[in-house]
Amino acid sequence: MTNYIEFTSTEWDAISLSLQVAFWSALLCLPIAIFTGWFLARREFKAKFLLEGFINLPLVLPPVATGFILLLLLGRNGLIGQFLNDLLGIKIAFSYYAAVIASMIVAFPLTVRSMRLSIEMIDPAYEEAAKTLGADRLQSFFRITLPLALPGIISGFILAFARSLGEFGATIIFAGNIAGETQTLPLALYSAIQVPGQETTAFRLLIIAILFSFVAMAGSELLAKKLHHRKH
């Protein structure tokens, strides 16, 4: 029984790295998702469906394909990665930063959906009333829209965090499976499954993955219910 609860240093590294990557992924995509969600909720234009399709593409695109696209763009010989490497000496692929970027890309659509729904539930009359009192569009956004959308913003952050914790396909292609550097919890679980005799390790990591995911999703649902009750 003791073997099931004693984590190795490699396992702790994977767990810690997953939490770090998920946190930074959710935090960094949050401001972009807030703006995008507001734009989709408050603006109407003919090509809007194309923008929505592009934003939601990572939801239906195979994660491995997403990782390969990132590799083509930001890899050492990629369209952007080669420029960053040759001129600035910045290497992104197969690094900690690659794991964060991959998680951001796959979590972004879920975060935008949460932001958009939250902002759509806010009566635009509040924003118009603020304008009649002398507030410009930016002031109206920060003083009216953003505070009212706060439960949705927090929920979106939690969703992005949870999605990043479970990210596998894009990460293994773009960031690799490097122990202590890019090996997150899902990758460590995958590695343990591949090695005979590592069933105990896989079981421990599985329990942690389920626990983290359940807590994150339960928290998101709780905030969503609070938002619904507040609006009614």
C-alpha positions as CSV (number, residue, x, y, z in Angstrom):
1,M,0.0,0.0,0.0
2,T,2.9,2.3,0.8
3,N,4.1,2.0,-2.8
4,Y,0.9,3.6,-4.0
5,I,1.3,6.8,-2.1
6,E,5.1,7.3,-2.3
7,F,5.8,9.6,-5.3
8,T,9.3,9.6,-6.8
9,S,11.2,12.8,-7.6
10,T,10.4,12.4,-11.3
11,E,6.7,12.1,-10.5
12,W,6.8,15.2,-8.3
13,D,8.6,17.0,-11.1
14,A,5.9,16.1,-13.6
15,I,3.1,17.1,-11.2
16,S,4.8,20.4,-10.3
17,L,5.5,21.2,-13.9
18,S,1.9,20.5,-14.9
19,L,0.6,22.9,-12.3
20,Q,3.1,25.6,-13.4
21,V,2.4,25.1,-17.1
22,A,-1.4,25.1,-16.5
23,F,-1.2,28.3,-14.4
24,W,0.9,30.3,-16.8
25,S,-1.1,29.0,-19.8
26,A,-4.4,30.1,-18.2
27,L,-3.1,33.4,-17.0
28,L,-1.4,34.4,-20.3
29,C,-4.4,33.6,-22.5
30,L,-6.9,35.3,-20.1
31,P,-6.5,38.9,-21.3
32,I,-6.6,37.9,-25.0
33,A,-9.6,35.7,-24.3
34,I,-11.4,38.5,-22.5
35,F,-10.9,40.9,-25.4
36,T,-11.9,38.3,-27.9
37,G,-15.0,37.3,-25.9
38,W,-16.1,40.9,-25.6
39,F,-15.5,41.5,-29.4
40,L,-17.6,38.5,-30.3
41,A,-20.3,39.3,-27.9
42,R,-20.6,43.0,-28.8
43,R,-19.7,43.2,-32.5
44,E,-21.6,42.0,-35.6
45,F,-20.0,41.7,-39.0
46,K,-20.3,39.6,-42.1
47,A,-17.1,37.5,-41.7
48,K,-17.8,36.8,-38.0
49,F,-18.5,33.1,-38.6
50,L,-15.0,32.8,-40.1
51,L,-13.4,34.3,-37.1
52,E,-15.4,32.1,-34.8
53,G,-14.4,29.0,-36.8
54,F,-10.7,30.0,-36.7
55,I,-10.8,30.6,-32.9
56,N,-12.6,27.3,-32.3
57,L,-10.4,25.3,-34.6
58,P,-8.3,23.8,-31.8
59,L,-11.4,22.2,-30.3
60,V,-11.9,19.9,-33.3
61,L,-8.4,19.8,-34.8
62,P,-6.4,16.7,-33.6
63,P,-4.1,18.0,-30.8
64,V,-1.2,16.3,-32.6
65,A,-2.0,18.4,-35.7
66,T,-2.0,21.5,-33.5
67,G,1.4,20.6,-32.2
68,F,2.7,20.0,-35.7
69,I,1.5,23.4,-36.8
70,L,3.2,25.1,-33.9
71,L,6.4,23.2,-34.8
72,L,6.1,24.4,-38.4
73,L,5.7,28.0,-37.2
74,L,7.9,28.2,-34.1
75,G,10.3,25.3,-34.5
76,R,14.0,26.0,-35.1
77,N,13.5,26.0,-38.8
78,G,9.9,27.3,-38.7
79,L,8.5,30.4,-40.3
80,I,8.8,32.4,-37.1
81,G,11.1,30.2,-35.1
82,Q,14.0,30.4,-37.5
83,F,13.9,34.2,-37.3
84,L,13.8,34.2,-33.5
85,N,16.6,31.7,-33.4
86,D,19.0,33.3,-35.9
87,L,18.5,36.9,-34.9
88,L,17.6,36.8,-31.3
89,G,18.9,33.4,-30.2
90,I,15.5,32.4,-28.8
91,K,14.6,28.7,-29.0
92,I,11.0,27.9,-28.3
93,A,10.4,24.3,-29.5
94,F,11.2,21.5,-27.1
95,S,11.3,23.8,-24.1
96,Y,9.2,24.8,-21.1
97,Y,7.9,27.7,-23.1
98,A,6.7,25.4,-25.8
99,A,4.7,23.5,-23.3
100,V,3.0,26.7,-22.1
101,I,2.3,27.9,-25.6
102,A,0.8,24.5,-26.7
103,S,-1.4,24.5,-23.6
104,M,-2.5,28.1,-24.3
105,I,-3.5,27.3,-27.9
106,V,-5.7,24.3,-27.0
107,A,-7.2,26.1,-23.9
108,F,-7.9,29.4,-25.7
109,P,-11.3,28.5,-27.4
110,L,-12.8,27.3,-24.1
111,T,-11.7,30.4,-22.3
112,V,-13.2,32.6,-25.1
113,R,-16.5,30.8,-24.9
114,S,-16.7,31.4,-21.2
115,M,-15.9,35.1,-21.6
116,R,-18.3,35.5,-24.5
117,L,-21.2,33.9,-22.6
118,S,-20.5,35.9,-19.5
119,I,-20.4,39.2,-21.4
120,E,-23.5,38.3,-23.5
121,M,-25.4,37.9,-20.3
122,I,-24.7,41.6,-19.3
123,D,-27.3,44.0,-20.5
124,P,-25.6,46.5,-23.0
125,A,-27.9,49.1,-21.5
126,Y,-25.5,49.3,-18.5
127,E,-22.7,50.2,-20.8
128,E,-24.8,52.8,-22.7
129,A,-25.8,54.3,-19.4
130,A,-22.2,54.7,-18.4
131,K,-21.5,56.5,-21.7
132,T,-24.3,59.0,-21.1
133,L,-22.6,59.8,-17.7
134,G,-19.4,60.7,-19.5
135,A,-17.5,57.4,-19.5
136,D,-15.7,56.4,-22.8
137,R,-15.8,52.9,-24.2
138,L,-12.6,51.9,-22.3
139,Q,-13.8,53.2,-19.0
140,S,-17.2,51.6,-19.5
141,F,-15.5,48.3,-20.1
142,F,-13.3,48.4,-17.0
143,R,-15.8,49.9,-14.7
144,I,-19.0,48.1,-15.8
145,T,-18.5,45.1,-18.1
146,L,-15.4,43.6,-16.5
147,P,-16.7,43.6,-12.9
148,L,-20.1,42.2,-14.0
149,A,-18.3,39.5,-16.0
150,L,-15.9,38.5,-13.1
151,P,-17.6,35.1,-12.3
152,G,-17.3,34.2,-16.0
153,I,-13.7,35.3,-16.1
154,I,-12.8,33.2,-13.1
155,S,-14.7,30.3,-14.6
156,G,-12.8,30.7,-17.9
157,F,-9.5,30.8,-16.1
158,I,-10.4,27.5,-14.3
159,L,-11.5,25.9,-17.5
160,A,-8.2,26.9,-19.2
161,F,-6.3,25.6,-16.2
162,A,-8.1,22.3,-16.3
163,R,-7.7,21.9,-20.1
164,S,-4.0,22.7,-19.8
165,L,-3.6,20.1,-17.1
166,G,-4.9,17.5,-19.5
167,E,-3.0,18.6,-22.6
168,F,-1.1,15.9,-24.3
169,G,-1.0,15.8,-28.1
170,A,0.2,19.3,-29.0
171,T,2.7,19.2,-26.1
172,I,4.4,16.0,-27.0
173,I,4.9,17.1,-30.6
174,F,5.9,20.8,-29.9
175,A,7.6,20.5,-26.5
176,G,8.6,16.9,-26.4
177,N,8.6,14.5,-23.4
178,I,11.7,15.6,-21.6
179,A,11.8,14.6,-17.9
180,G,12.1,17.6,-15.6
181,E,11.7,20.1,-18.4
182,T,8.7,19.4,-20.5
183,Q,7.3,16.2,-19.1
184,T,3.9,17.2,-17.7
185,L,1.5,14.9,-15.8
186,P,-0.2,13.4,-18.9
187,L,3.2,12.8,-20.6
188,A,4.6,11.1,-17.4
189,L,1.5,8.9,-17.3
190,Y,1.9,8.0,-20.9
191,S,5.6,7.1,-20.3
192,A,4.7,5.0,-17.3
193,I,2.1,3.0,-19.3
194,Q,4.7,2.2,-22.0
195,V,7.2,0.6,-19.5
196,P,6.4,-2.9,-18.2
197,G,6.3,-3.0,-14.4
198,Q,5.3,0.7,-14.0
199,E,1.6,0.0,-13.3
200,T,1.9,1.4,-9.8
201,T,3.5,4.7,-11.1
202,A,0.8,5.0,-13.7
203,F,-1.9,4.4,-11.1
204,R,-0.6,7.1,-8.8
205,L,-0.4,9.6,-11.7
206,L,-3.9,8.6,-12.9
207,I,-5.4,9.3,-9.4
208,I,-3.7,12.8,-9.3
209,A,-4.9,13.6,-12.8
210,I,-8.5,12.7,-12.0
211,L,-8.3,14.6,-8.7
212,F,-7.0,17.8,-10.3
213,S,-9.4,17.6,-13.2
214,F,-12.4,17.0,-10.9
215,V,-11.6,19.9,-8.5
216,A,-11.1,22.3,-11.4
217,M,-14.3,21.3,-13.2
218,A,-16.4,21.3,-10.0
219,G,-15.1,24.8,-9.2
220,S,-16.0,25.9,-12.7
221,E,-19.5,24.5,-12.5
222,L,-20.0,26.1,-9.1
223,L,-19.1,29.5,-10.5
224,A,-21.3,29.0,-13.5
225,K,-24.3,28.3,-11.2
226,K,-23.6,31.4,-9.1
227,L,-23.5,33.5,-12.3
228,H,-26.8,32.0,-13.4
229,H,-28.5,32.7,-10.1
230,R,-27.2,36.2,-10.0
231,K,-28.7,36.9,-13.5
232,H,-32.1,35.6,-12.4
